[in-house]
Amino acid sequence: MDAARIIIIEDDASLREDCRANLEIRNHVIVGEAGSLAAAHSLINRLDTSEVDIAIVDGNLSELTNTGDDGAELAEAIHIKLPGVTVIGWSMAGSVRGADLNAPKHNAWALDAMVTELPPRG
């Protein structure tokens, strides 16, 4: 997908910045970012399906969690509130429950390739 409109949900600010920078180089547009579960829900609730194509979602949104429940909760919320938005799980565990696709964390190029290969939303 060319010039995809993307939200990034990742608690690690440096990873979020790297992800954003890599996607923007490829002309994708970052329409929102969140670094916590509460901020992610707020972002999801203020968006509309016409504003976003893809959500990149970390599985754990703090160093205190490692169950993947955060990412699963957000994937479900996105599918309900923003139907048609593709959820890409981006987690150290390798996948996020409920995500449509999963990309390896710390591999920004693989993530970019996945985003670029998605067909345009119809």
C-alpha positions as CSV (number, residue, x, y, z in Angstrom):
1,M,0.0,0.0,0.0
2,D,1.4,3.3,-1.0
3,A,1.2,6.3,1.4
4,A,-0.7,4.2,4.0
5,R,-2.2,6.1,7.0
6,I,-0.8,4.5,10.1
7,I,-1.1,4.6,13.9
8,I,1.8,3.2,16.0
9,I,1.1,1.9,19.5
10,E,4.5,1.1,21.2
11,D,5.6,1.9,24.7
12,D,9.3,2.3,24.0
13,A,9.7,5.8,22.7
14,S,12.9,5.0,20.7
15,L,11.4,2.1,19.0
16,R,8.3,4.1,18.2
17,E,10.5,6.9,16.7
18,D,12.5,4.4,14.7
19,C,9.3,2.8,13.4
20,R,7.8,6.2,12.4
21,A,11.0,7.4,10.7
22,N,11.4,4.3,8.7
23,L,7.7,4.3,7.5
24,E,7.8,8.1,6.7
25,I,10.9,7.6,4.5
26,R,8.6,5.3,2.4
27,N,6.0,8.1,2.2
28,H,3.6,6.5,4.7
29,V,1.7,9.0,6.9
30,I,1.7,8.5,10.7
31,V,-1.7,9.9,11.9
32,G,-1.2,9.0,15.5
33,E,1.0,7.4,18.2
34,A,0.5,6.1,21.6
35,G,2.9,4.8,24.3
36,S,0.5,3.4,26.9
37,L,-2.7,1.4,27.0
38,A,-4.8,4.4,28.1
39,A,-3.3,6.6,25.3
40,A,-3.9,3.9,22.8
41,H,-7.6,3.6,23.7
42,S,-7.9,7.4,23.5
43,L,-6.3,7.5,20.1
44,I,-8.5,4.6,18.8
45,N,-11.7,6.3,20.1
46,R,-10.9,9.7,18.4
47,L,-10.2,8.2,15.0
48,D,-12.5,7.2,12.2
49,T,-12.0,4.4,9.6
50,S,-11.6,7.1,6.9
51,E,-8.5,8.4,8.7
52,V,-6.4,5.2,9.2
53,D,-5.5,2.2,7.1
54,I,-3.1,0.3,9.4
55,A,-2.4,0.0,13.2
56,I,0.9,-1.2,14.3
57,V,0.4,-2.7,17.8
58,D,2.9,-3.8,20.4
59,G,1.8,-6.8,22.6
60,N,3.0,-5.4,25.9
61,L,2.7,-1.7,26.7
62,S,4.9,-1.5,29.7
63,E,7.9,-3.3,31.1
64,L,5.7,-4.7,33.8
65,T,3.6,-6.8,31.4
66,N,4.6,-9.8,29.3
67,T,1.4,-11.7,28.7
68,G,0.5,-10.0,25.4
69,D,-2.9,-9.1,26.8
70,D,-2.4,-5.4,26.1
71,G,-2.0,-6.0,22.3
72,A,-4.8,-8.5,22.2
73,E,-7.1,-6.0,23.9
74,L,-6.1,-3.2,21.5
75,A,-6.5,-5.4,18.4
76,E,-10.0,-6.2,19.5
77,A,-10.8,-2.6,20.1
78,I,-9.4,-1.6,16.7
79,H,-11.5,-4.2,14.9
80,I,-14.6,-3.1,16.7
81,K,-14.1,0.7,16.4
82,L,-12.2,0.9,13.1
83,P,-13.5,-2.0,11.0
84,G,-11.3,-2.6,7.9
85,V,-8.1,-1.3,9.5
86,T,-5.4,-3.9,9.3
87,V,-3.8,-4.6,12.7
88,I,-0.1,-5.6,12.5
89,G,1.3,-7.1,15.7
90,W,4.8,-5.9,16.5
91,S,6.0,-7.8,19.5
92,M,9.0,-9.5,21.0
93,A,6.9,-12.6,21.5
94,G,6.6,-12.8,17.7
95,S,2.9,-12.2,17.4
96,V,0.0,-10.3,18.9
97,R,-3.3,-12.3,19.5
98,G,-6.0,-10.9,17.3
99,A,-3.7,-9.2,14.9
100,D,-4.3,-9.6,11.2
101,L,-0.6,-9.9,10.5
102,N,2.6,-10.0,12.6
103,A,6.0,-8.5,11.9
104,P,9.1,-9.2,13.9
105,K,9.9,-6.4,16.3
106,H,13.3,-4.7,15.8
107,N,13.1,-5.4,12.1
108,A,11.7,-2.1,10.7
109,W,12.5,-3.2,7.1
110,A,10.3,-6.3,7.4
111,L,7.5,-4.1,8.8
112,D,7.9,-1.6,6.0
113,A,7.8,-4.5,3.4
114,M,4.6,-5.8,5.0
115,V,3.0,-2.4,4.9
116,T,4.0,-1.8,1.4
117,E,2.8,-5.1,0.1
118,L,-0.7,-4.7,1.6
119,P,-3.4,-3.9,-1.1
120,P,-5.1,-0.6,-0.9
121,R,-8.3,-0.5,1.2
122,G,-11.3,-0.7,-1.1
